[in-house]
Amino acid sequence: MDTSDHKSVDCGDRHSWQRIRSEPPRYQKIAWDIASKIVEGEYREGDKLHSRSNLTSQYNVSSETARRAICILDDLGIVKAVQGSGVVVVSSEKAAQYLRQYREFVSLGDMRSSVLSKITELHENANDLCAQLGRIVEQVEHFKESNPFVPYHIEVPPDSSQISKTLQELNFWHNTQATVVAIERNGELHLSPGPYFSLQELDIVFYIGNDECVNRVAVLLNT
């Protein structure tokens, strides 16, 4: 079977899958049609096919295209082109075998086109997601710069020496210049905790302040 018309494809090229031939060459389709007629009994072994000129007009193709179709069938042992006698059907079994192989080839081609199409779609979706993520990060950074009240947060480590101490005992604001706005414990959020709110391990402390207070809070809670 002539597969020279099918080009190799670079999956990195987002449009390369579109260059795959969507249909087989005309001469292969003619060979497949003639083989189908042999399998269906329209042409029997020993029958003579139409002359090449008749095939040319029947399929509305050039004489070279008709010749190539007959050559495929001749090479596969389905017909025999005898000079001066025309083309004779010699094997319906080989015609059936050719049809099976041809269907498998077309099916594989369709599967390859489908896979490459999906790869292209995934590639485009990934690019879109990256662009959207970039916009989200840009907006978050802009929001943080324009809104000083976006809270930072830190988790109280299990080995912190500050566990069970209240915010007043920690002298939190004096030591960090940060204001605690909420503490999350076991999934429950405690807003505006008072000075007698004591810290427990794995509490998440939300606080506001400038960038310089971040390190001071971390030092305090990890002491």
C-alpha positions as CSV (number, residue, x, y, z in Angstrom):
1,M,0.0,0.0,0.0
2,D,1.4,3.4,-0.9
3,T,1.7,5.6,2.2
4,S,4.2,8.1,0.7
5,D,1.5,10.8,0.8
6,H,1.3,10.8,4.6
7,K,3.9,13.1,6.1
8,S,5.5,12.9,9.5
9,V,4.2,15.3,12.0
10,D,5.9,17.4,14.6
11,C,3.6,17.5,17.7
12,G,5.2,20.7,18.8
13,D,3.7,22.5,15.8
14,R,0.3,23.6,16.8
15,H,-1.0,23.5,13.2
16,S,0.9,20.5,12.0
17,W,-2.0,18.0,12.5
18,Q,-4.0,20.0,10.0
19,R,-1.5,19.1,7.3
20,I,-2.3,15.4,7.5
21,R,-4.2,14.3,4.5
22,S,-7.8,14.0,5.5
23,E,-8.6,11.6,2.6
24,P,-6.5,9.0,0.8
25,P,-5.4,9.7,-2.8
26,R,-7.9,9.2,-5.5
27,Y,-6.2,6.2,-7.0
28,Q,-6.3,4.4,-3.6
29,K,-10.0,5.1,-3.4
30,I,-10.6,3.7,-6.8
31,A,-8.6,0.6,-5.9
32,W,-10.6,0.2,-2.8
33,D,-13.9,0.6,-4.7
34,I,-12.9,-2.0,-7.3
35,A,-11.8,-4.4,-4.5
36,S,-15.2,-3.8,-2.8
37,K,-17.0,-4.8,-5.9
38,I,-15.0,-7.9,-6.2
39,V,-15.8,-8.9,-2.6
40,E,-19.4,-8.1,-3.1
41,G,-19.5,-10.4,-6.2
42,E,-20.1,-7.7,-8.8
43,Y,-16.8,-8.8,-10.3
44,R,-16.0,-12.5,-10.1
45,E,-12.7,-14.3,-10.5
46,G,-11.9,-14.6,-14.2
47,D,-14.0,-11.5,-15.1
48,K,-12.5,-8.7,-17.1
49,L,-12.6,-5.3,-15.7
50,H,-13.4,-2.2,-17.7
51,S,-10.6,-0.9,-19.8
52,R,-8.4,1.8,-18.4
53,S,-10.2,4.4,-20.6
54,N,-13.5,3.3,-19.2
55,L,-12.2,3.5,-15.6
56,T,-11.0,7.0,-16.4
57,S,-14.5,8.1,-17.5
58,Q,-16.3,6.1,-14.8
59,Y,-14.4,7.6,-12.0
60,N,-13.7,11.0,-13.7
61,V,-10.0,10.8,-13.2
62,S,-6.9,11.0,-15.4
63,S,-5.6,7.9,-17.2
64,E,-2.5,8.0,-14.9
65,T,-4.7,7.8,-11.8
66,A,-6.6,4.9,-13.2
67,R,-3.3,3.2,-14.1
68,R,-2.0,3.6,-10.5
69,A,-5.2,2.1,-9.1
70,I,-4.8,-1.0,-11.3
71,C,-1.2,-1.3,-10.4
72,I,-2.1,-1.4,-6.7
73,L,-4.5,-4.3,-7.3
74,D,-2.0,-6.0,-9.6
75,D,0.8,-5.8,-7.1
76,L,-1.5,-7.3,-4.4
77,G,-2.5,-10.2,-6.6
78,I,-6.1,-9.2,-6.8
79,V,-6.1,-8.6,-10.5
80,K,-3.8,-9.4,-13.4
81,A,-3.1,-6.9,-16.1
82,V,-2.4,-8.8,-19.3
83,Q,-1.2,-6.8,-22.2
84,G,-3.6,-7.1,-25.1
85,S,-6.2,-8.8,-22.9
86,G,-7.1,-6.2,-20.4
87,V,-7.4,-6.6,-16.6
88,V,-8.7,-9.9,-15.2
89,V,-9.9,-10.6,-11.6
90,V,-7.8,-13.3,-10.1
91,S,-8.5,-13.4,-6.3
92,S,-11.5,-12.3,-4.3
93,E,-9.8,-13.5,-1.1
94,K,-6.9,-11.1,-1.6
95,A,-9.4,-8.4,-2.3
96,A,-11.1,-9.0,1.0
97,Q,-7.7,-9.0,2.8
98,Y,-6.8,-5.7,1.1
99,L,-10.1,-4.2,2.3
100,R,-9.4,-5.2,5.9
101,Q,-5.9,-3.8,5.8
102,Y,-7.1,-0.6,4.1
103,R,-9.8,-0.1,6.8
104,E,-7.3,-0.6,9.5
105,F,-4.9,1.9,7.9
106,V,-7.7,4.6,7.5
107,S,-8.8,3.9,11.1
108,L,-5.2,4.5,12.3
109,G,-5.0,7.6,10.3
110,D,-8.2,8.9,11.8
111,M,-6.9,8.0,15.3
112,R,-3.7,9.8,14.7
113,S,-5.5,12.9,13.4
114,S,-7.8,12.8,16.5
115,V,-4.8,12.5,18.9
116,L,-2.9,15.3,17.3
117,S,-6.0,17.5,17.3
118,K,-6.4,16.8,21.0
119,I,-2.7,17.6,21.7
120,T,-3.2,20.9,19.8
121,E,-6.3,21.7,21.9
122,L,-4.5,20.8,25.1
123,H,-1.6,23.0,24.1
124,E,-3.9,25.9,23.4
125,N,-5.8,25.4,26.6
126,A,-2.5,25.3,28.6
127,N,-1.4,28.6,27.0
128,D,-4.8,30.1,27.9
129,L,-4.5,28.9,31.5
130,C,-1.0,30.3,31.8
131,A,-2.2,33.7,30.4
132,Q,-5.1,33.7,32.9
133,L,-2.8,32.7,35.8
134,G,-0.5,35.5,34.9
135,R,-3.4,38.0,34.9
136,I,-4.6,36.7,38.3
137,V,-1.1,37.1,39.8
138,E,-0.8,40.5,38.4
139,Q,-4.2,41.5,39.8
140,V,-3.3,40.1,43.2
141,E,0.0,41.9,43.4
142,H,-1.8,45.1,42.3
143,F,-4.5,44.6,45.0
144,K,-1.9,44.0,47.7
145,E,0.0,47.1,46.7
146,S,-3.2,49.3,46.6
147,N,-4.8,47.8,49.7
148,P,-2.7,47.8,52.9
149,F,-5.4,45.8,54.8
150,V,-4.9,42.5,53.0
151,P,-3.9,40.3,55.9
152,Y,-0.8,38.1,56.1
153,H,-1.1,34.8,57.9
154,I,1.1,32.3,59.8
155,E,0.6,29.0,61.4
156,V,1.7,28.5,65.1
157,P,4.2,25.7,65.1
158,P,3.6,22.7,67.4
159,D,7.0,23.4,69.2
160,S,6.5,27.1,69.7
161,S,7.2,28.3,73.2
162,Q,4.4,30.8,72.8
163,I,1.6,28.2,72.9
164,S,-1.0,28.9,75.6
165,K,0.1,32.5,75.9
166,T,-2.5,35.3,75.3
167,L,-2.0,38.1,72.8
168,Q,-1.5,40.4,75.8
169,E,1.2,38.2,77.3
170,L,2.9,38.1,74.0
171,N,2.7,41.9,73.7
172,F,2.0,41.1,70.1
173,W,1.7,44.6,68.6
174,H,4.6,46.0,70.6
175,N,6.9,43.2,69.5
176,T,5.8,43.0,65.9
177,Q,4.0,46.3,64.9
178,A,1.3,44.0,63.4
179,T,-2.3,43.9,64.4
180,V,-4.1,40.5,64.7
181,V,-7.4,40.6,62.9
182,A,-8.5,36.9,63.1
183,I,-7.3,33.5,64.3
184,E,-8.5,30.3,62.7
185,R,-8.6,27.2,64.9
186,N,-9.9,23.8,63.7
187,G,-11.6,25.4,60.7
188,E,-13.4,28.0,62.8
189,L,-12.5,31.7,62.3
190,H,-12.4,34.0,65.4
191,L,-12.6,37.6,64.2
192,S,-11.0,40.4,66.2
193,P,-9.7,38.2,69.0
194,G,-9.3,40.1,72.3
195,P,-6.1,40.5,74.3
196,Y,-6.9,37.4,76.4
197,F,-7.2,35.1,73.4
198,S,-4.5,32.5,73.9
199,L,-2.7,30.8,71.1
200,Q,-2.7,27.0,70.5
201,E,-0.6,24.9,68.2
202,L,-1.6,24.9,64.5
203,D,-3.7,28.1,65.0
204,I,-3.5,30.3,61.9
205,V,-2.9,33.9,62.8
206,F,-4.1,36.6,60.4
207,Y,-2.6,40.0,60.8
208,I,-2.1,43.2,59.0
209,G,1.0,45.5,58.8
210,N,3.8,46.4,56.5
211,D,6.2,43.9,54.9
212,E,8.8,44.5,57.6
213,C,6.5,43.0,60.3
214,V,6.3,39.6,58.6
215,N,9.7,38.6,59.8
216,R,9.1,39.9,63.3
217,V,5.9,37.8,63.6
218,A,7.7,34.7,62.4
219,V,10.5,35.3,65.0
220,L,8.0,35.8,67.8
221,L,5.9,32.7,67.1
222,N,8.9,30.5,66.4
223,T,10.8,31.5,69.5
